[in-house]
């Protein structure tokens, strides 16, 4: 839903350019006007889902502008001709195979995903970007990584995982530390009793059996005697 906001202005422009004198908007005319934006926003999802997303956006923005939707608007052939056929042709560029829910295999185009991701970042307003102390934007760093990527990588989903070695090519240790500590939450100190027990464990002065005995002293409830005997056997 949050990404819908990125397209509202473009949709408003397209609708205002195609609205009739009777204050009606037509799905087919909208597709013609917004074709490039729609195609560039495709990120590899199922085409029927993608169509539904844009149909919903079209209706919601039209409603907010108090435009009526033409009765015979929405012919499936219009979407097929203007959008689906071109997307299917583009998906033949470069493919990779990705497992979906461990059952389905979806063929996605790396080039198409990269183009969509770069277009999104290029059009992102400056005020919505994350500026580092150096003045550089995180989004620009991510876009550079996307440009350099050949295969599937978290950066294509705008994920900056600092544990991944790729980011050492783009971020200095100072930048990395700034990203890592951004909005970090200072955790409260542990109670002395808990900290002392952790220290004993770190120093190898307590074993699993010791912890079991400590738990037994607290009269923890087991499901039945068999469970207790089994835990006692495994710990000792």
FENCOR-V447051 format. One record per helix or strand of 2 or more residues. SS is the DSSP state (H for helix, E for strand). FROM is the first residue (numbers start at 0). TO is the last residue. If there is no record, write none. Layout:
{{SS,FROM,TO} {SS,FROM,TO}}
This chain:
{{H,1,17} {E,23,24} {H,26,39} {H,46,63} {E,67,68} {H,75,89} {E,94,99} {E,103,108} {H,109,121} {H,125,127} {H,137,147} {H,153,156} {H,164,168} {H,172,179} {H,191,201} {H,207,216} {H,224,234}}
